Amino acid sequence: MDDFIAARSQMALSLGFHIIFSCIGMVMPFFMAVSHYKWLKTNDEVYKNLTKAWSKGVAIFFATGAVSGTMLSFELGLLWPKFMDHAGPIFGMPFSLEGTAFFIEAIALGFFLYGWNKLNKWFHWFTGMVVGVSGLASGILVVAANAWMNSPAGFDFINGKYLNIDPIQAMFNKAWFSQALHMCLAAFTATGFAVAGVHALMILRNRNAAFHLKAFKIAAIFACIGALLQPLSGDISAKDVAKRQPAKLAAMEALYKTEKPAPLLIGGIVNEKDKTVKGAIEIPGALSFLAHGDFKAEVKGLDQIPENEHPPVAITHYAFQIMVGIGTLLLLVSLTYFFILFKKKPLTEKRWLLKLFVVAIPLGYIALEAGWVVTEVGRQPWIIYGIMRTKDAVTPMPGIAYSFYIFSAIYVSLSIIVTFLLYRQIKMVPVLYNKPERK
């Protein structure tokens, strides 16, 4: 493994783990706040117990996200010094603000965890909301920085120099809104289905059914609303990418030749040598509509883009297909769930529906990871789109492969520890929270 591949692999591994930790840390506080609100309004002890159980999960992922996020910040400087040397002054503002949001989140979480029976009950609830809002703000600010890499703004690039820097324009670049919206909905959908699936499994096993049923309903509502809204944000993102990054869109759909109208491909095996796709189902004109809102519009293919600026087509295409395929499946599960709610049928009698949520536990995160593969691999060979190539930004220091192996071991260990802690929390529910409900 050469140093360039090792640096990219280490960054991919770090982001792959951190995105899961951070998404759970962003979303779980809102589940906790809803449960807490229901306890305050109904005085139902089950909701109080659920709030306390979820708050411990929030604390675990806050600590884990802080560790993985800190490691990432060091990696940016150590692995990509030339990138940070040029980009740091331009897009440093969202990272600075993210640090502020992180500290607010830490303070609010401390108030929440240790404020039981000490703070005013509504102020205590408010601190939980602050945890969620500040965590969500942190995620949006980091995505804004990533969006800048896809849509550079806030500077003039003259004779290899970055002049007339405007940090505000850099932060609110043309890609930030579509990426932030898509990412936030993905976080709520993935985390919602994972949490709902775990509680559905406990219901199927008939363990503390009242506790887990209330938890399931809260998580499932967030998950299903997110899944229903995600296609709309996906449409916004597709049209945005079509304008700014035609090479990425062409790679997503393996569109080697410019077509008018352009079909949407479902599936297919990509042959990068022959520049063909075999076995795909074509929907005539659909890609033209998704990209430009017109079934007869022309969509730019890779034949109009210099070959040395082509992204890896197969990886981008397969990742995009996985993301869309899973998103469609979760959309169908969501529609089914809302239909059952509309019919007012008891969920405990619909074991097949609970089993669907159990199956969906990992699916949201698989789609989330696939989406980030599309975002990052589809931008290649650029680290700053159209300005700086990834190979020109990597550190000249040797031995990066060893760093990759060490960081891999750290992240795997961190994941094992988190899994153990969460498993212990779930196993302790009957011991800690098996209290009778007030009638």
N, C-alpha and C positions, 0 to 999 in steps of 0.2 A: 504494500500500500504506500503510494507516494504521499508526500506531505500535503499536497493540494487536496487530494481525495480524503485524506485523514481529517483535514480541517473542515471540509464540507460535511463529512460523516459525523464528526463530533458536534457540529452546530445542529445538524438534523436530529441527532439523538437527543441533545439537550432540549431543543424546541419541542420535540415529540413528547417528551415526558412533561415538560413545564406546561404545555398547553392544557393537558388534562388536569394537572394540579390547580392551575390558575382558573380554569373554567368552573371547576367544582367550588373553589373559593369565592368566585364571583357570584354564583347562583344560589348556593345553599343558604346564605344569610337571608335571602328573600323567602325561602321556604320556612325558615326559622321564624321570621317576622310574622308571616301569615298565621302560623300555628300559635305564636305568642298572642297575637291579636284575638284569635278565636278563644283562647283561654281567658283573656281579659273580659271579653264580651259574654261568654257563656259560663265561666267559672268551672268548666269541665276539666278535671284533674288530668285526664288523658292528654289533652292539648298541652298542659304545663309540662308533663313528663316528656312529651314528644319534643317540645322546644328545648328542654335541657339535653335530651339525647342528641338532637341535631346540632346544638351549640358546641358539643364536644367534637363532632365531626368537622365543624367549621374551624375550630381551633387547630385540629390536626392538619387540615389542608392549608390553613394560613401559615403555619410554621413550615410546612413542606414547600409551599410556593415561595416563601421568603428565601429558603435555602437554594432552591433551583433557580430562582430569579437572580439572586446574587451571583451565582456561578455563571449565569448567562452574561451578566454585565461585564464580568472579568473576561469571558471568552471573546466578546466583541473586540476588546482592546488587544488581547493577546494573539488571537487568530487573524484578525483583520485590521492591523494597525494603519495601513494606508487608507482604508475606507473610513475609519474613525477620525483620522487626521483631517480629511477633507469634509466628511459629513457631520462630524461632531458639532461644530459651531452652527450648522444649519438646522439640524433636526434635534438639537439637544434640549429644546424647550419642552416637548412632550415627555421626555424622560425625567426632566427636573420636576415637572408637575406630577408625574406618576409617583415620584418619590414622596411628594407632599401628600398625595392621596393615600399612599401606603401608610404613612405615619398617622394620618387621621383614622384610617381603618384599624391600626394597631391600638390606638388609644380608646376608640369606641368599643373594640372587642374586649379590652380589659374592663371597661365599665360594665359591659353586658355580662361577662362571665362571673364577675365578683359583685355584681349589683343586686343579686337576688335578696329580697327582704331588707335591703339597705337604701335603695333609691325609690323615688316616686315611681309607681308602677307604669305610668305612661311615659315618663322620661326614660325609664329602663327599656321600654319597648322602642322608643325613639333611637336609643343608642344602637339597638340591633339593626334598625333601618339604615343608620349611618354606616354601619359595617358593610351592608349590601351596596349602598349607593357609591361609597368611596371605592369599594372593590370593583364595581362596574366601571367607574370612572378610570381606574387604573388600567383596566383592560382596553378601554376605548383609546386612551392616550398611547399605549404601546402599539395598538393597531394603527394609529395615526402615523407613528414613526415608520412602521412597515409600509404603509400606503405611500409614504414619501419615496421609498425605494422603487415603488412601481410607477409613481407619477411625480418625478422630481419637480420642485417648485421653490420659490423664495430665494433665488440667486440668479446671477448671470454667469454663464460659463464662457470665459473669454481667454483664449490662448492658454488653455489648461489651468486657468485659475478661477476660483469661485469668488465672485465679486458681488457687491450690492446685496448683501444677505438680508433677508426679511424672514425672521423665525415664525411670525404669525402666518404668513402666506405658506411657508413650508409645512407648518402643522396642519393647516386647513387646506391641504392640497386637493386636487380633483378626485382622488380615489378614497379619501378618508371616510366619507359618509357611507358609501356603498360597502366598503370593507368592514367598517365598524358595525353597521346594521346587520350584515350577513353573519359576522362573527358573534355578535350578542345573541341573535336568535339561535344560532347553532349551539352556543353554550347552554342556553335554557333548554333547548330540545334534548341535547345529549345528556345533560345532567338530570333533567326531569325523567327521561326514560330509564336511566340507570338507577336512580333512587326509587322510582315507582316499581321497577322490576324487582329490586331487592325486597321491598315490602310485599309485593305480590307473591314472591316465593315463600315468605313467612306466613302469609294468609293461606296459601295452598297447603302448607305444613301444619296449619291450625295452631300457630304459636302466637299468643297474645293478639288475637284477631282484631279486637277493638282498637288497640294501639296502632297496629300496622295498617288497618283499613283507613283510618283517618290520615295517616302519613301518605298512603298510596293516593288518596283522592287529591291531596294538595299537590304532590309532585306530578301526578298525571295531568292535571289541568294546565300547569305551566308547560309541560312537555308537549301536549297536544296543541295548545294555542301556538307555541313556537313552530311546530311542524306544519301547521296550516299557513302560517305567515311566511315561512321560509321560501316557498316558490316565488313569492312576490319580490323578496329581497334578491333572490337569485336572478330574476329577470332584470332588475336594476343593475346588478353586477355584470351580467352578460352584455348588456348594452354599453356599459361603461368600458369594459375590457375591449369590446369591438372597436371603440373609438380610439382608445389610448394604446392598446397592446394587441394589434391584429395578429402578431405572431403567436401570442399565447392562445388566442381564440382558435386559430387554425390548428394549433397543436392539440387543444382540448377536443376538437372534433376530427382530428387527423385529416384536415382538409389540405391536401397537397396542391390542388389546382383551384384557381379562382373560379367560382361558379355563380351563375345568375339564372335562375334562383339556386340557392344552396340547400341541399337536404340536411336534415338532422340525423346523425348516425346513432343507432342503439346497438351497443356491443361492437363486435368486430375484432379481428386479429390484425395488428399493424405490422407491416413489413417495411422497416425503415430503409433497407437497401433498395428495394424496388419502388418504394414510395407508394404503396398500395394498402388497402384495407380489405380483408376478405371476411365474409360471413356476417357483415353488419346489416341490420334492418334500417332501411332509409325511409324517412318521412319527408316527402317532397316539399321544398320551400320553407320548412319549419325553422331551419337555422337562419335563413334570411329574416324571418319574422322575429325570432328571438334577438338577433343582433341589431336589427334596424327598424323593427315594427312594420315591415313590409314583406309580404310573401314573395315578391318578385325582385327584391333588392339584391345587389351583388355583394358577395362576401369575399374578402381578400384571402387568398390562399398562400401557402408557403412558397409557391412559384414566383411570387412578387416580392419576396424577402430574401436578401443575401443569405446564402447557405451557412455562412459562418455566424449568422445571427439566429439560426433555428434553435428552438428549445428541443430537449429530448422528447420526441413526439410520442413514443409508445408509453413511457411512464406517465406523461401528462394526460394522455387519452384514457388510459386504464384507471388512473386515479379519479378523473372526472366522471367516468362511468360508474365507479363504485360509489362516489358521493351522491350522484343523482339517483342511482338505483336504490340505495338505502334511504335517501330522502323520500322517494316515492313510496317505499314500503312503510315508513313511519307515518307518512301522510294518510295512508289507507288505515293503519291501526288507529290513528287519531279520529278519523271520520267514524270508524266503527265504535270507538269509545263514546263519542258524543251522541251517536244514535242510541246506544244503550242507556245513556243518561236521559235522553229525551223520552225514551219509553218508560223511564222510571223503574227499571228492572234491577233487583238487588245484584250487586257485583259479586257477592260471594256465591251466587248461583251460576255465574258465568265463568266457570273454571277455565274454559278454553280462552277467554279473553285475558285472564290473569296469566295464563301460560304464554300468550303472545307478548305480554310485557316482560316476562322473564327472558324470553328469547331475545328481546330488544335491548337487554342490559348493555351489551358491548357495542351494539350497532351504531348508536349515535356518535360514539367516540371514534369508531372506525371511519365513519363519514367525515368527522371533524378532521382527523389526521389526513384523510384523502384530500380534503379541501385545501389544507395547507401545503400538501405536495403540489397540487395544481398551482397555487399562488407562487410558491418558491421555485419549483422546477420549471414552471411555465415562463418565468422571468429570465431564465438563463439564455445566453451566457452573461447577463448583466447582473451586477450587484446594485448599481444605480442605473435604472433603465435608460439606455441610450447614452450614458455618460461614462461609466466605469465598468469594466468587465471584472467578473469575479476573480479570475486568475491573476489580475493585476493588483488585487486588494489583499491577497493572502500574505501572511508573515514569511519572511525569508529564513527564519530560524528552522533548523533541522529537528528531527525527532518528534514531530507532531503525532505520529502514529502511537507512540507510547502514551502521550496525553489522552488520545482517544480511548485507549484501552483502560486507562485509569478512570476517566470520567464515566465510561460505560459501566465499570464495576460500581462506582458511587451511585449512579442512577438506578441500577438494578437493586442494589442494597436498599436504597431509599424506598423503592417501590415495594420491596418485600416487607419492610418495617411498617409502611402505611397500610398495606393489606392486612398485616397481623393486627394492627391497632383497630382497624375498622371491623375485622372479624370478631375481635374481643368485645367491641362495643355492641355489636349485634347480639352476641351470645349473652351479654350481661343485661339485656333488656328485661327479661323476666325477673331478675334479681333486683335491679335498681328501680324499675318503673312498674312493677306488677302491683299497682295499688287499685283499690276499688274505685269505680266512678261514682261521683256524687249524683244523686237523683233529685 
